[in-house]
Amino acid sequence: MDGAVEQCSYGQPSRKKAKSIAERDPAKRDWATLPVNVLLKIFGYLDLKSIGNCAMLCSTLNNISKDSSLYKKVTLKYNMNSQFLESFVSKISHPREVYIEYKYYDQHADGGDYQDFTKYVAMVLRKCGEHILSLKIESCRNEELLLNISECVHLRRLALYRCKSSFKTLSSLNNLTNITFVSCHFPQKVVTEVVRRNSNLKYISLSNNINVNANEICEVMSKCNPLVKEIHFSERKRVKSKSLRTLARLTNLRKLELISGPGFDSDPEDALEQLAAGCPQLENLVIYGWKEINDDNLIPALHMFTQLRTLDLRGTNITIKSCREAALSLPYLQTMDVIKCQRVNKSQLAQLQKDFVEIHIPLE
């Protein structure tokens, strides 16, 4: 939504102007006399700026522009002016998806005054919360506003980026299926409790958050979230072998991504074999930077990961032996990425590419 959108007005059109347009061009008059359901269909393809322009043409189109069905996907940004927000928020009644963006937080810069913006955002959450199914919030550090997330009682998908709060009402949500938390500051145990309370959780992505224990969450998921299909963890407290074993209870798991920073040192022991045995439908496996994964503990598991389409083992300690074994034993394998594995050189990968042309094997 560009600056022009933010400045557009939804005021009542001038009767005199509407009449002159119709007199000059009968085609415009005929367009405005189309059935309401047809006009709503047309308006459904327009962005907010275009809807605002149409609303100024005549009273019929102005009334169409106010229909709540046009505002199922709502975006609210910190740089929208108050006049636009007031008009826009008045038209929103049954949104399904809401995206809220504050200015990117910089502790060395002026935080800015977003009091008016926060007022209208809170108004949307309170007025329409029961209708919202998907909510994404970026760079919000306003405690009072973030507590209003609890108004979204039927929320299915929640994404928080660079947010900070007590989040003390977050655990009241119990219908979530998708969770994405990135670079947020949570109090201890809050995320663990959210995962525990949402038994229908299918997708969870946690990256670079404060006070989030991925190992604890793995254990909770194995007991409380049997429907989980996708997991992405790139946390400060990295997943250990004991926690990886607990994920073997998630029989519906399709995608697992474990991203570890440099220096991660933890013996996987037989965790990969247990994971392969317990998650027979796993299609995508990404284990980045786990230095203790080698041929000895990987190859036995490869023979059991029969459904893998994508295998990403960048930064592990495997050799070309594991790469060739994966290419031979995984019938559905489409992509294998082993860049940054110090014991695998580029010439070996180039030869592997020639031997298995049906598999995408990056060289750099």
C-alpha positions, 0 to 999 in steps of 0.5 A: 500500500503506497503513500497515494493509498494512504492519502485517498479519501472516501468522502461523499461525491459531489452530486453535481460532479456525478451528474456531469460525468454521466451526461458527458459519458453515458457509458459511465452512467451505464456502468454504475447501473450494473447489479450490485452483485456484479459491481461487488465482484468487480470491486473485489479485484481493485486495490484500496486506491482504485476503490477510493477513486471509484467511490468519488464518481457517484453515490452508487459506487460510493455505497458499493465501496462501503461494503464489508465484503471488500475488506476481508484482507486488511493492512494497517501501516504506521505511516497512514494518516489519521483521516484515512485510518478513520474512514478505512476502519469505519468500513471494516466489519468482518475481516479474515486476515489482518496485517499490522506494521509498526516502524522497524524498531531501532533502539538508537533512533526516535521511537516515534509517536504512534498513538493515533495509529495504535488507537485505530488498530486497537479499534479493529481488534476489539470490534472485529476480533471474533472474525479474524482468522489470520493475524500478522504483527510486525515491530510492535512493542506496545503492551496494551495493543498486543494484549488485544490479540486475545480478542481474536478468539477464533484465530487460526494463524498468528505471526509475530515479528520483532514484538515485545510484551508480557503477552499475558493473554496469549495463552487464552488462544486455543484454536491456533493451527499456525504459529510464526514467532521471529525475533520476539521478546517473550517472558519465560514459558509463554511460548511453551504454554501457547504450544501446550494449549493449542492441540490442533497446531500443524505448523510452528516456526520459531527463530531467534526469539528471547526466552524460547526453549526449543528443547522444552517445546519439542517435548511439549509437542510430542505430548500435546500436538499430534497433528503437527506437520511442519517444524522450523527451529532456529533458536538460541537454545538449540535442539539436542538429541534427546529432544529430537527423539521426542519428535519421533512421536509426531507421526504426521510430520512432513517437514523438519528444519533445525538450523544451528549456529556455528559451534553447535556440538551435540552427539545425535546418537540414534536420534535420527534413526528414531526420527525416521522410524517414528515419522514415516511421512517426512518429506523435507529434512533440513539439519544445518550446522550440526557438526556431530552428524557423520556417516556413522549416524546418518547412513542407517537413518537414510535407509528408513527415510523412504519418503524424503524429497529434500535433504539439506545437511549443510555444515555437517560432518558427512562425507561423499559416502553419505551423499551417494548413499542418499542418492541411491536409497531415497527413491523420491529425492529431488534436492540434496544440499551439502554445501559447507560440509568440509569433508565433501569437496566440489569435484566430488559433488560435480561427479555426483551431479553427473551420476544422478542428473535427476537430483538437484545438487548445488555446487555453491 
